[in-house]
Amino acid sequence: MNVTKILLTALGLITFSLTSCSQNKKTESMKQNDNKAIVCYFSATGTTEAAAKRIAEITGADIYEIAPETRYTAADLDWTDSLSRSYVEMHNRERRPALKDSVTDLSNYSVVYIGYPNWWNTHPTIINTFIEANDLKGKTIVPFMTSGGSNIINSEKELKEQYPGLTFGKGLLMNGKSDSEIRDWTKQFK
Ligand SMILES: Cc1cc2nc3c(=O)[nH]c(=O)nc-3n(C[C@H](O)[C@H](O)[C@H](O)COP(=O)(O)O)c2cc1C
């Protein structure tokens, strides 16, 4: 082997080990972001917010409020008034109430919990605004809900129909759930 060949071989070995080292680092950092979760919630009167905080605490996930551009007043939430804001927004399901933040940076998360109150046995249309404003393809979206008694089944069914290109995990109605029930439910998304 002449000197040039020895030098070229040595250079090759150094390049190989540097590349594989940086790839290992990349794999390591990707692993750290695997299934990183965020709890996004909309709450008009605080109940879903409290539920979201419990999920975030139990899972160690980040938390983010899906805030409307204009907060809902008590009059807005009067479901007995067919002229109230919530009534009007929910009886034309094409409505997309504006968000405070038009886009949210969810690029670091592979699991996105989305929480909301039950309105007329489904999710408020501001949840549609949020889903459509953000790129959720390839992420696992996990719905959760609080309600006066109705369950989450219809909302989950409608979300799957509205967004066939998205991946949904099994949702949870948070009413009366214990910490261990929440922990058991979230385990499948780790
Ligand atoms: C406009 C409106 C419609 C509602 N519709 C329902 C319903 O169909 N079924 C139900 O069980 N609860 C219903 N509720 C009750 C809420 O789902 C419940 O109080 C929820 O926990 C409120 O969450 P929040 O405090 O995070 O806004 C409704 C409440 C409002 C304001």
Ligand as a Chemical Component Dictionary entry (heavy atoms), coordinates in Angstrom:
data_LIG
# 
_chem_comp.id                   LIG 
_chem_comp.type                 NON-POLYMER 
_chem_comp.pdbx_formal_charge   0 
_chem_comp.three_letter_code    LIG 
# 
loop_
_chem_comp_atom.comp_id 
_chem_comp_atom.atom_id 
_chem_comp_atom.alt_atom_id 
_chem_comp_atom.type_symbol 
_chem_comp_atom.charge 
_chem_comp_atom.model_Cartn_x 
_chem_comp_atom.model_Cartn_y 
_chem_comp_atom.model_Cartn_z 
_chem_comp_atom.pdbx_ordinal 
LIG C1  C1  C 0 -74.193 25.969 24.250 1  
LIG C2  C2  C 0 -74.091 24.772 25.108 2  
LIG C3  C3  C 0 -74.603 23.547 24.680 3  
LIG C4  C4  C 0 -74.479 22.407 25.493 4  
LIG N1  N1  N 0 -74.966 21.204 25.038 5  
LIG C5  C5  C 0 -74.824 20.092 25.799 6  
LIG C6  C6  C 0 -75.306 18.829 25.354 7  
LIG O1  O1  O 0 -75.858 18.669 24.269 8  
LIG N2  N2  N 0 -75.111 17.756 26.173 9  
LIG C7  C7  C 0 -74.509 17.860 27.392 10 
LIG O2  O2  O 0 -74.375 16.866 28.085 11 
LIG N3  N3  N 0 -74.043 19.052 27.840 12 
LIG C8  C8  C 0 -74.189 20.165 27.081 13 
LIG N4  N4  N 0 -73.705 21.377 27.534 14 
LIG C9  C9  C 0 -73.018 21.432 28.832 15 
LIG C10 C10 C 0 -71.485 21.465 28.664 16 
LIG O3  O3  O 0 -71.040 20.450 27.791 17 
LIG C11 C11 C 0 -70.770 21.267 29.998 18 
LIG O4  O4  O 0 -71.233 22.167 30.946 19 
LIG C12 C12 C 0 -69.272 21.405 29.822 20 
LIG O5  O5  O 0 -68.610 20.707 30.859 21 
LIG C13 C13 C 0 -68.790 22.856 29.821 22 
LIG O6  O6  O 0 -67.401 22.878 29.586 23 
LIG P1  P1  P 0 -66.534 24.228 29.678 24 
LIG O7  O7  O 0 -66.714 24.761 31.077 25 
LIG O8  O8  O 0 -65.140 23.774 29.427 26 
LIG O9  O9  O 0 -67.051 25.160 28.652 27 
LIG C14 C14 C 0 -73.847 22.508 26.755 28 
LIG C15 C15 C 0 -73.355 23.745 27.190 29 
LIG C16 C16 C 0 -73.472 24.862 26.379 30 
LIG C17 C17 C 0 -72.928 26.187 26.866 31 
# 
loop_
_chem_comp_bond.comp_id 
_chem_comp_bond.atom_id_1 
_chem_comp_bond.atom_id_2 
_chem_comp_bond.value_order 
_chem_comp_bond.pdbx_ordinal 
LIG C1  C2  SING 1  
LIG C2  C3  SING 2  
LIG C2  C16 DOUB 3  
LIG C3  C4  DOUB 4  
LIG C4  N1  SING 5  
LIG C4  C14 SING 6  
LIG N1  C5  DOUB 7  
LIG C5  C6  SING 8  
LIG C5  C8  SING 9  
LIG C6  O1  DOUB 10 
LIG C6  N2  SING 11 
LIG N2  C7  SING 12 
LIG C7  O2  DOUB 13 
LIG C7  N3  SING 14 
LIG N3  C8  DOUB 15 
LIG C8  N4  SING 16 
LIG N4  C9  SING 17 
LIG N4  C14 SING 18 
LIG C9  C10 SING 19 
LIG C10 O3  SING 20 
LIG C10 C11 SING 21 
LIG C11 O4  SING 22 
LIG C11 C12 SING 23 
LIG C12 O5  SING 24 
LIG C12 C13 SING 25 
LIG C13 O6  SING 26 
LIG O6  P1  SING 27 
LIG P1  O7  DOUB 28 
LIG P1  O8  SING 29 
LIG P1  O9  SING 30 
LIG C14 C15 DOUB 31 
LIG C15 C16 SING 32 
LIG C16 C17 SING 33 
# 
